[in-house]
Amino acid sequence: MKIQDEVEVTAEEIVTGPRKPRSTKLKIQIFKVRLVKERVLRFPVTRIGSSEDLVKIARSELGHLPHEEIIAIGLSGNNEPVGVVKISQGGIGGAAVTPADVIRPLLAMGALAFVLAHNHPSGDPSPSQDDIAMTKRLKTAADCVNLHFLDHVIIGGIRGGTGYSSLRDLGIF
């Protein structure tokens, strides 16, 4: 008589019986994300109707900073600000950001639309190629989750910059 299959069996299994197969069910961790109100802002406008309205908010939040910073302003269906979140803080030369960095907190605050703003501490508000590429990636990602991306403004910083650029006004998106 030939043994077809060899099976490894421990002494314990001979006494107690075969081991039960391990569960093949996937274990998933459950997380809860909460927004924490950090402070209350007094907006210089009650509704974002133009790039100029956005610039008023952006300048009050970013115009005095010696480093680049990116903020997103979550909006209601009537374009009323519902919250502001700092997305990224960089150095003099830039700040890194991904679409997920922007979209995640906006969805958590219940925003239906948003605007993005950042400063150029150099004073030159002209969009860089990186600014344009990031804006286009963010627009594509926001469209996927039905979050309306209305504008991205860049304001001149503390080194004499008083101008701004609106990527919407420039026809970039």
Sine and cosine of phi, psi and omega as CSV:
sin_phi,cos_phi,sin_psi,cos_psi,sin_omega,cos_omega
0.00,0.00,0.71,-0.70,-0.01,-1.00
-0.98,-0.21,0.61,-0.79,0.09,-1.00
-1.00,-0.03,0.86,-0.52,-0.06,-1.00
-0.96,0.26,-0.76,0.65,-0.05,-1.00
-0.83,-0.55,0.63,-0.78,0.12,-0.99
-0.99,-0.12,0.68,-0.74,0.00,-1.00
-0.81,-0.59,0.73,-0.68,0.07,-1.00
-1.00,0.10,0.77,-0.64,0.00,-1.00
-0.72,-0.69,0.72,-0.70,0.04,-1.00
-1.00,0.01,0.27,-0.96,0.02,-1.00
-0.88,0.47,-0.60,0.80,0.01,-1.00
-0.89,0.46,-0.65,0.76,-0.01,-1.00
-0.92,0.39,-0.52,0.86,0.04,-1.00
-0.91,0.42,-0.60,0.80,-0.03,-1.00
-0.99,0.16,-0.72,0.70,-0.13,-0.99
-0.99,-0.11,-0.23,0.97,-0.05,-1.00
0.97,-0.23,0.14,-0.99,-0.06,-1.00
-0.91,0.41,0.47,-0.88,0.05,-1.00
-0.92,0.39,0.54,-0.84,0.09,-1.00
-0.97,0.23,0.63,-0.78,0.03,-1.00
-0.89,0.45,0.56,-0.83,0.03,-1.00
-0.94,0.35,0.50,-0.87,0.01,-1.00
-0.91,0.40,0.67,-0.74,0.04,-1.00
-0.98,-0.17,0.14,0.99,0.00,-1.00
-0.96,0.28,0.61,-0.79,0.01,-1.00
-0.99,0.16,0.73,-0.68,0.06,-1.00
-0.99,-0.13,0.80,-0.60,-0.04,-1.00
-0.86,-0.51,0.73,-0.68,0.07,-1.00
-0.99,0.15,0.60,-0.80,0.01,-1.00
-0.95,-0.33,0.76,-0.65,-0.02,-1.00
-0.87,-0.49,0.41,-0.91,0.09,-1.00
-0.81,-0.58,0.77,-0.64,0.00,-1.00
-0.94,-0.33,0.74,-0.67,0.02,-1.00
-0.79,-0.62,0.61,-0.80,0.14,-0.99
-1.00,0.02,0.62,-0.78,0.04,-1.00
-0.89,-0.46,0.83,-0.56,0.02,-1.00
-0.95,0.32,0.86,-0.52,-0.05,-1.00
-1.00,0.00,-0.68,0.73,0.01,-1.00
-0.26,-0.96,0.19,-0.98,0.02,-1.00
-0.95,-0.30,0.76,-0.65,0.03,-1.00
-0.98,-0.19,0.56,-0.83,0.15,-0.99
-0.98,-0.20,0.97,-0.26,-0.03,-1.00
-0.96,0.28,0.65,-0.76,0.07,-1.00
-0.96,0.28,-0.14,0.99,0.05,-1.00
-0.69,-0.73,0.44,-0.90,0.00,-1.00
-0.99,-0.17,-0.20,0.98,-0.03,-1.00
-0.47,-0.88,0.64,-0.76,0.04,-1.00
-1.00,-0.01,0.96,-0.28,0.00,-1.00
-0.92,-0.38,-0.21,0.98,-0.04,-1.00
-0.39,-0.92,0.16,-0.99,0.05,-1.00
-0.91,0.42,-0.50,0.87,0.04,-1.00
-0.89,0.45,-0.63,0.78,0.06,-1.00
-0.89,0.46,-0.68,0.73,0.01,-1.00
-0.90,0.43,-0.63,0.77,0.00,-1.00
-0.89,0.45,-0.60,0.80,0.03,-1.00
-0.85,0.52,-0.68,0.73,0.02,-1.00
-0.94,0.34,-0.74,0.67,-0.05,-1.00
-0.87,0.50,-0.69,0.73,-0.02,-1.00
-0.90,0.43,-0.62,0.78,0.00,-1.00
-0.93,0.37,-0.50,0.86,-0.01,-1.00
-1.00,0.01,-0.55,0.84,-0.20,-0.98
-0.87,-0.50,-0.32,0.95,-0.17,-0.99
-0.88,0.47,-0.40,0.92,-0.07,-1.00
-0.99,-0.10,-0.03,1.00,-0.14,-0.99
-0.99,0.12,0.64,-0.76,0.03,-1.00
-1.00,0.08,-0.02,1.00,-0.01,-1.00
-0.78,-0.63,0.32,-0.95,0.02,-1.00
-0.98,0.22,0.67,-0.74,0.03,-1.00
-0.60,-0.80,0.58,-0.81,-0.01,-1.00
-0.88,-0.47,0.76,-0.65,0.08,-1.00
-0.84,-0.55,0.46,-0.89,0.14,-0.99
-0.87,-0.50,0.68,-0.74,0.03,-1.00
-0.93,-0.38,0.91,-0.41,0.03,-1.00
-0.97,0.23,0.63,-0.77,-0.06,-1.00
-0.82,-0.57,0.47,-0.88,0.12,-0.99
-0.98,0.21,-0.03,-1.00,0.06,-1.00
-0.90,0.43,-0.35,0.94,0.04,-1.00
-0.99,-0.15,0.27,0.96,-0.02,-1.00
0.89,0.46,0.48,0.88,0.10,-0.99
-1.00,-0.01,0.72,-0.70,0.00,-1.00
-0.88,0.47,0.76,-0.65,0.07,-1.00
-0.93,-0.37,-0.27,0.96,0.02,-1.00
0.04,-1.00,0.36,-0.93,0.05,-1.00
-0.81,-0.58,0.68,-0.74,0.04,-1.00
-0.74,-0.67,0.72,-0.70,0.09,-1.00
-0.98,0.20,0.85,-0.52,-0.06,-1.00
-1.00,0.01,-0.69,0.73,-0.08,-1.00
-0.38,-0.92,0.51,-0.86,0.10,-0.99
-0.78,-0.62,0.80,-0.61,-0.02,-1.00
-0.86,-0.51,-0.35,-0.94,0.04,-1.00
-0.99,-0.14,-0.39,-0.92,0.01,-1.00
-0.92,0.39,-0.53,0.85,-0.12,-0.99
-1.00,-0.07,-0.09,1.00,0.01,-1.00
0.36,-0.93,0.12,-0.99,0.03,-1.00
-0.60,-0.80,0.77,-0.63,-0.03,-1.00
-0.99,0.11,0.59,-0.80,0.01,-1.00
-0.41,-0.91,0.57,-0.82,0.11,-0.99
-0.91,-0.42,0.35,-0.94,0.05,-1.00
-0.83,0.56,-0.62,0.79,0.01,-1.00
-0.89,0.46,-0.59,0.81,0.03,-1.00
-0.86,0.51,-0.55,0.84,-0.03,-1.00
-1.00,0.08,-0.75,0.67,-0.16,-0.99
-0.95,0.33,-0.65,0.76,-0.08,-1.00
-0.82,0.57,-0.81,0.59,-0.01,-1.00
-0.93,0.37,-0.48,0.88,0.03,-1.00
-0.92,0.39,-0.67,0.75,0.05,-1.00
-0.91,0.41,-0.62,0.78,0.01,-1.00
-0.90,0.44,-0.55,0.83,0.01,-1.00
-0.99,0.10,-0.06,1.00,0.04,-1.00
0.99,0.14,0.35,0.94,0.01,-1.00
-0.93,0.37,0.59,-0.81,0.08,-1.00
-0.98,-0.20,-0.34,0.94,0.01,-1.00
-0.52,-0.86,0.17,-0.98,0.04,-1.00
-0.35,-0.94,0.30,-0.95,0.14,-0.99
-0.78,-0.63,0.48,-0.88,0.00,-1.00
-0.90,-0.44,0.58,-0.82,0.05,-1.00
-0.59,-0.80,0.59,-0.81,0.17,-0.99
-0.49,-0.87,0.25,-0.97,-0.05,-1.00
-0.94,-0.35,0.42,-0.91,0.19,-0.98
-0.91,-0.41,0.97,-0.23,-0.05,-1.00
-0.85,0.53,-0.37,0.93,0.02,-1.00
-0.90,0.43,-0.34,0.94,-0.04,-1.00
0.99,-0.16,-0.28,0.96,-0.01,-1.00
-1.00,-0.03,0.93,-0.36,-0.05,-1.00
-0.99,0.11,0.13,0.99,-0.01,-1.00
-0.90,0.43,0.70,-0.71,0.01,-1.00
-0.94,0.34,0.68,-0.73,0.09,-1.00
-0.99,0.13,0.18,-0.98,0.07,-1.00
-0.88,0.47,-0.59,0.81,0.06,-1.00
-0.90,0.43,-0.65,0.76,0.04,-1.00
-0.87,0.50,-0.70,0.72,-0.02,-1.00
-0.92,0.40,-0.71,0.70,-0.01,-1.00
-0.89,0.45,-0.69,0.73,0.01,-1.00
-0.90,0.44,-0.65,0.76,0.01,-1.00
-0.89,0.46,-0.68,0.73,0.01,-1.00
-0.92,0.40,-0.66,0.75,0.05,-1.00
-0.89,0.45,-0.67,0.74,-0.01,-1.00
-0.91,0.41,-0.64,0.77,0.03,-1.00
-0.88,0.48,-0.69,0.72,0.02,-1.00
-0.88,0.47,-0.72,0.69,-0.01,-1.00
-0.92,0.40,-0.67,0.74,0.00,-1.00
-0.90,0.44,-0.63,0.78,0.04,-1.00
-0.87,0.49,-0.56,0.83,-0.02,-1.00
-0.90,0.43,-0.48,0.88,-0.02,-1.00
-0.94,-0.35,0.29,0.96,0.06,-1.00
0.84,0.54,0.61,0.79,0.07,-1.00
-0.96,-0.28,0.87,-0.48,-0.14,-0.99
-0.99,0.15,0.90,-0.45,0.01,-1.00
-1.00,-0.06,0.95,-0.31,-0.15,-0.99
-1.00,-0.01,-0.57,0.82,-0.03,-1.00
-0.21,-0.98,0.32,-0.95,0.12,-0.99
-0.70,-0.71,0.90,-0.43,0.02,-1.00
-0.93,-0.37,0.53,-0.85,0.06,-1.00
-0.86,-0.52,0.80,-0.60,0.00,-1.00
-0.95,-0.32,0.51,-0.86,0.11,-0.99
-0.93,0.36,0.54,-0.84,-0.10,-0.99
-0.99,-0.12,-0.42,-0.91,-0.15,-0.99
-0.95,0.31,-0.24,0.97,-0.02,-1.00
-1.00,0.03,0.78,0.63,0.11,-0.99
1.00,0.05,0.04,1.00,-0.04,-1.00
-1.00,0.09,0.83,-0.56,0.06,-1.00
-0.88,-0.48,-0.14,0.99,-0.03,-1.00
-1.00,0.09,0.00,-1.00,0.08,-1.00
-0.47,-0.88,0.30,-0.95,0.11,-0.99
-0.80,-0.60,0.74,-0.68,0.12,-0.99
-0.95,-0.30,0.88,-0.48,0.00,-1.00
-0.92,0.39,-0.45,0.89,0.10,-1.00
-0.93,0.37,-0.75,0.66,-0.01,-1.00
-0.89,0.46,-0.54,0.84,0.01,-1.00
-0.98,0.22,-0.11,0.99,0.01,-1.00
0.97,0.24,0.35,0.94,-0.04,-1.00
-0.97,0.23,-0.47,0.88,0.11,-0.99
-0.53,-0.85,0.00,0.00,0.00,0.00
